Amino acid sequence: MSPVSRARKRQPQPVTHSVTGLFKDVLNDFSALGAEPAPVDVELLASEVLGQFRDVPVEDGEESLGLELIGFAQRKITPGAAALLAALKVVAETDVERKAAEDGLQVVLGRGIPAPAWAAGLGRVTAGECWRTGDVYGDESSLLCVFSHGDQAYGLLALLDFTEGGRVRDLVVIEQPADVLGEMREQAEADPELVVFEAVAPAEAHRLIADGLAATDHLEDADVSEDYARFHAVALTWCRALPEPALVPEVAVWSEAERAAVVEQFVVASEEDADAARALGRLLLEHGLRTDPANPLRVGPEKIARFLEGLLGEEYELDADHEEAVEPVVLAWVQWTAERAGLTETAVAALDEAVADYLSEYADEDDSPLERYFGGVGDLSPSELADALERRMFAVPSLTTEIDEEEVDLDPTDPEQRRALVIAEADEDEEEQRLILRATIVDQLWDDEPAEVWQTVERLREGELDRDEIFEQLIDALDGSLVDGETLEYDPDAYLEALGEL
C-alpha cells in the first residue's frame, strides 16, 4: 500500500459507555464543525462515525445503529443535529439511511433550525484519472482514484487482494494523490519485471472497488486495516461520481472433461510421480477455480500460499501417501503455470524463491502432533500413543510464543523450552511460586509421573471444569503439600492424598 502517512489523520475519539453517550458525542463533533467547514471534512467525519458502527452486531428485527443515530438526531432541535443529518443524507451507505436522514433533516429544519450553508457542497466531487500498480503475478494491486472537491484533489487508495476474489484489504483517503502517483510510477520503473503500473478506465475502477468492498463486507471476520471501516462510507460516496461499474467479465464454466485434460497436461509436463501429480494438480486447479474463477491457472506467490494454508487447514483432502510429494509437485506446478503465463526469467526466479519459503513453512507446520509432542513414537501402542498425546497436549496446548515481538515455535520435548511455553501462557500477575508449581505440574503431566495427576485431570474434566480451573486446583493441591517453602519440596503422599480429594 502506498504511504499511509499521507492519509487523513484520525480525530481523537471520546470514550463512551453507552449507545446514547456515543450519539451525544457524535452530535458534539458535528456541532464543533463551525460555520464554514470544508465539505471533505464533513464527509470524512460522517464516514468515520459510520465506521464505528460496522462491527456492532444487529439482531434480526432491530434497526441499524445508523438508523438509530438518525432517529436520535431528528429528536434534537440543534444545529449539530441538522449538520449530522445533512451529512448522512449524502454519506450514509444505504438508500434507506440516506432517505431517513433526508426526512429527519426536514423535521429539524421545520422546527426553525437553519440548514447548514455548506450542505449543498457535500458529495459534489469530480472523478479524475484512475491508476493501479501491482505485482506481475496478479496477486494484489493498489488502485488509486483521483477525485476533486473544487480546486483540491484527493485520492482514494484501495488495496485489492485477488487471491481472495479481489476483495479490498485496505482503504485510505490521500491528501496529495499526485505525490503517491509519482511514487507508484517510480516503483514500477525501478522494477519493471516485477511491478506493473497502468491506467485503469474509471468504469472498471468503479467495478473493482464496488465488488471488492462487497466481497469483504460479506466475510464474517475480514482481515482488514484499521482504516477500512473509517473510509468505507466516503469511498462509496465518491465512487458514485464515477461512471457506472463496468460489466463483470464473463467467467467460463469448466467441464469435468476440461479439468481432467488440463490436469493430465500438467502430469505429463511435471515428470513427477503421476498419481501424486494428478492428485495435487486437481487440488491446485480446484483452488484456482474457487478463488480466482476468471483465471484459475494464474500463478502467484500469495495464491500458492493460500493453497498451502488450505492444505494445512484441511480445506482440501490429500491422501497421506502424497504428503511427501507436496513440495516437488507444487514447484512443478509453479514452473508449468509460469511458463503458460509467459513470465520473465526474473519474475519466475522471484516466484520460485517465494514459493520455496512458503513450502518450507508448510513443511514445518505440517509436522504431525506425534512428531511435535514426542520427537519419535517409541514402542508405545496406538492406544497408548493416543492417551499420551492427549495428556501432553493438555499440559502444553500451544507450541508458539512471542520472543522480541516475533512468533517462534518451541520444542516441548526440551524441558527448558517447555518451561518457556508455560511462562508465556501464564498470567502476568501470577505469583512466582505458583508459576513454578504450574511448571512442575506440566512436567508431571508430560512424564505421567505421578500417574495420579492425569487421572485427576480426567476426573475433573468429567465435572465440566475447564483447563484453567483444573490447573488452579492442581496447583492448590501441590501448594498445600509443600514441606519447604524455600526449595518448594513437597510431601508425595500428602500430594497424592490432596489429588484424591479433588
TIFIRO-139453 format. One record per residue (C-alpha): x, y negated, z. Coordinates in steps of 0.5 Angstrom, whole numbers. Each point is the difference from the previous one (the first is absolute). Last residue first. Example, Ala and Ser with C-alpha at 12.3 -4.5 7.8 and 13.67 -1.06 7.14 Angstrom:
    px    py    pz
    27     2    14
    -2     7     2
//
This chain:
    px    py    pz
   -21    66    89
     1     5     6
     5     5    -4
     4    -6    -2
     1    -2     7
     2     7     2
     5     1    -6
     3    -7     3
     1     2     7
     3     7    -2
     5    -4    -4
     2    -5     5
     2    -6    -4
     7    -4     0
    -1    -7    -3
     7    -2     2
    -2    -6     4
    -7     2     2
     3     7     3
    -6     5     2
    -4    -1    -6
    -7     4    -1
    -5    -6     0
     4    -3    -6
    -1     6    -3
    -7     1     1
    -1    -8    -2
     4     1    -6
    -5     6    -2
    -6    -4     1
     2    -6    -4
     2     4    -5
    -7     3    -1
    -3    -7     0
     5    -2    -5
    -2     7    -4
    -7    -1     0
    -5     4     5
    -5     4    -3
     0     5     6
     2     5    -5
     6    -4    -1
     2     0     8
     0     8    -1
     5     0    -6
     4    -6     4
     1     5     6
     2     6    -4
     5    -5    -3
     3    -2     6
    -1     8     3
     5     2    -5
     6    -3     4
     3    -1    -4
    -3     0    -7
     6    -3    -3
    -3    -6    -3
    -5     0     5
     5     0     6
     4    -6    -4
    -7    -4    -1
    -1     1     7
     7    -3     2
    -1    -6    -5
    -6    -1     4
     4     0     7
     5    -5    -3
    -6    -5    -2
    -3     1     6
     7    -2     4
     1    -6    -5
    -7    -3     1
    -5     0    -6
     0    -8    -2
     2     1    -7
    -5     6    -1
     3     7    -2
     1     2    -7
     7    -3    -2
     2     3     7
    -2     7    -2
     3    -1    -7
     7    -2     3
    -1     6     4
    -1     5    -6
     6    -4    -3
     5     2     6
    -3     7     1
     1     2    -8
    -5     4    -2
    -5    -6    -1
     4    -2    -6
    -1    -8    -1
    -3    -3    -6
     1    -8     0
    -4    -6    -1
     4    -6     0
    -1    -6     4
     7     1     3
    -3     7     2
    -7     2    -1
    -2     7     2
    -3     6    -4
     0     7     2
    -7    -1     3
    -4     6     4
     5     2     4
    -2     4     6
    -7     2    -4
     4     1    -6
     5     5     4
    -6     4     3
    -4     0    -7
     6     3    -3
     2     5     6
    -7     3    -1
     0     0    -8
     7     3     1
    -2     5     5
    -6     2    -5
     5     1    -6
     5     4     4
     6    -3     3
     7     2    -2
     3    -7    -2
    -4    -5    -3
     5    -5    -2
     1    -7     1
    -6     1     5
    -4    -6     0
     2    -3    -7
     1     6    -3
    -7     3     3
    -3    -6    -2
     2     1    -7
     4    -5    -3
    -4    -4    -5
     2    -7     2
     8     1    -1
    -2     3    -7
    -4    -6    -1
     5    -5     2
     5     3    -5
    -5     0    -5
    -2    -7     1
     8    -2    -1
     0     5    -6
    -6    -4    -3
     4    -7     1
     6     2    -3
    -3     4    -6
    -4    -7    -1
     6    -4     0
     3     4    -5
    -6     1    -5
    -1    -8     0
     8    -1    -2
    -1     5    -5
    -6    -3    -3
    -7     2     1
    -3     3    -6
    -7     2     3
     1     7    -2
     7     1     2
    -2    -3     7
    -5     6     0
     5     5    -1
     5    -2     4
    -5    -2     6
    -3     7    -1
     7     3     0
     1    -3     7
    -6     2     3
     1     7    -3
     7     0     4
    -2    -3     6
    -7     4     1
     3     7    -2
     2     2     7
    -8    -1     2
    -2     5    -6
    -1     6     4
    -4    -4     5
    -5    -1    -5
    -2    -7     0
    -7    -3     2
     0    -7    -2
    -3    -5     5
     4     4     5
     3    -7     4
     7     3    -2
    -2     1    -7
    -4    -7    -1
     6    -3     3
     4     3    -5
    -5    -3    -6
     0    -7     4
     8     0    -1
    -1     2    -7
    -4    -6    -2
     5    -4     4
     6     2    -4
    -4    -1    -7
    -3     5    -5
    -6    -2    -5
    -3     7    -2
    -7    -1     3
     0    -7    -4
    -7    -2     1
    -2     5     5
     5    -3     5
    -1     3     7
    -5     6    -2
     3     1    -7
     7    -1     3
     0     5     6
    -4     5    -4
     6     0    -5
     5     1     5
    -4     5     3
     0     4    -6
     7    -1    -1
     2     3     6
    -4     6    -1
     3     1    -7
     7    -2     2
     0     5     6
    -3     6    -5
     5    -2    -6
     6     0     5
     4    -7    -3
     1    -1    -7
    -3    -7     0
    -2     0    -7
    -4     6    -1
    -4    -1     7
    -1    -7    -2
    -3     2    -7
    -4     5     4
    -3    -5     5
    -2    -5    -6
    -4     6    -3
    -3     2     6
    -3    -7     1
    -2     0    -7
    -4     6     1
    -3    -2     6
    -3    -6    -3
     3    -7     1
    -5    -5     1
     3    -7    -4
    -1    -6     4
    -3    -6    -3
     4    -6     1
    -4    -5     5
    -4    -5    -3
     4    -7     1
    -3    -4     6
    -4    -6    -2
     5    -6    -1
     3    -3     6
    -3    -5     5
    -4     5     4
     7     2     1
     1    -6     5
    -6     3     5
     2     7     0
     7    -2     2
    -3    -5     5
    -3     5     3
     6     5     1
     5    -5     2
     0     2     7
    -2     7     0
     6     2    -5
     5    -5     4
     1     5     6
     3     5    -6
    -4     6    -2
     0     8     2
    -8     1    -1
    -3     4     5
    -7     1    -2
     1    -1    -7
    -5    -3    -5
     2    -7     1
     7     2    -3
    -3     2    -6
    -5    -6    -1
     6    -4     1
     4     3    -5
    -6     0    -5
    -1    -7     1
     7    -2     0
     2     4    -7
    -7    -2    -3
     2    -7     1
     7     1    -3
    -3     3    -6
    -5    -6    -1
     6    -5     1
     5     4    -5
     6     2     3
     7    -3    -1
     6     4     1
     6     2     4
     2     8     1
     6     2     4
     4     6     0
     4    -1    -7
    -1    -7     0
     4    -1     7
     2    -7     1
    -5    -3    -6
    -5     3     4
     2    -3     7
     1    -7    -3
    -7     1    -3
    -3     1     6
     4    -5     4
    -3    -5    -5
    -7     2     1
     1    -1     7
     3    -7    -1
    -6    -2    -4
    -5     3     4
     2    -5     6
    -6     0     5
    -1     8     0
    -6     3     2
     1     8     2
    -3     7    -1
     4     6     2
    -2     8    -1
    -5    -1    -6
    -2     6    -3
     2     2    -7
    -2     8     1
     4     2     5
     7     1    -3
    -2    -7    -4
     1    -4     6
    -1    -7    -2
     3    -6     4
    -4    -6     0
     2    -8    -1
    -5    -5    -1
     4    -7    -1
    -2    -7     1
     1    -6    -5
    -2    -7     3
    -2    -5    -5
    -8     1     1
     0     7     3
     4     4    -5
     0     8     0
     6     4    -2
     0     8     0
     6     4     2
    -1     8     0
     6     4     3
     0     7    -2
     1     7     2
     1     7    -2
     1    -2    -8
     6     3    -1
     3    -6    -3
     0    -3     7
    -5    -6     1
    -1    -8    -2
    -6    -3    -2
    -3    -6    -3
    -6    -4     0
    -1    -7    -3
    -5    -5     2
    -7     0     4
    -3    -7     2
    -3     0     7
    -6    -3     2
    -2     5     5
    -1    -6     5
     0    -7    -3
    -7    -2     1
     1     2     8
     5    -6     1
    -5    -5     2
    -3     4     5
    -8     0     0
    -3    -5     5
    -3     3     7
    -7    -2     0
    -4     6     2
    -1     2    -8
     7     0    -1
     0     6     5
    -5     4    -3
     3    -1    -7
     6     2     3
    -3     7     2
    -3     1    -7
     7    -1    -3
     3     4     5
    -5     6    -1
     1    -1    -7
     7     1     0
    -1     6     5
    -5     4    -4
     5    -1    -6
     6     3     3
     7    -3     2
    -2    -6     3
     5    -6    -3
    -5    -4    -3
    -6    -1     4
     4     2     6
     4    -7    -1
    -7    -4     1
    -2     5     5
     6    -2     4
     0    -7    -1
    -7    -1     2
     1     4     6
     6    -5     2
    -4    -6    -2
    -5     2     6
    -7     2     1
     1     8     2
    -5     5    -2
     3     1    -7
     7     1     3
    -3     6     4
    -3     3    -6
     6    -1    -5
     4     4     5
    -5     5     1
     0     1    -8
     8     0     0
     0     5     6
    -4     5    -4
    -7     1     2
    -2     7     3
    -4     5    -3
     5     5     0
     6    -2     5
     5    -5    -2
     7     2     1
     5    -6     1
     6     0    -4
    -2    -5    -5
    -3    -5     5
     7    -4     1
     0    -1    -8
    -6    -4     0
     3    -5     4
     7     0    -4
    -4    -1    -6
    -4    -6     3
     6    -3     2
     3     2    -7
    -6    -4    -4
     0    -6     5
     8    -1    -1
    -1     1    -8
    -5    -5     0
     5    -5     3
    -3    -3     6
    -3    -7     0
    -5    -1     6
     4     4     5
     1     7     1
    -1     1     7
    -7     1     0
     1     6    -4
     5     3     5
    -5    -2     5
    -5     4    -3
     4     6    -1
     2     0     8
    -8     0     1
     0     6    -4
     5     4     3
    -3    -2     7
    -6     3    -2
     3     6    -3
     3     1     7
     7     0     4
     4    -6    -5
     7    -1     0
     1    -6    -5
     3     1    -7
     6    -4    -1
     0    -2    -8
     3     4    -5
     5    -3    -5
    -2     0    -7
     5     5    -3
     7    -3    -2
     4     4     5
    -4     6    -3
     6     1    -6
    -3     4    -5
    -2     7     1
//
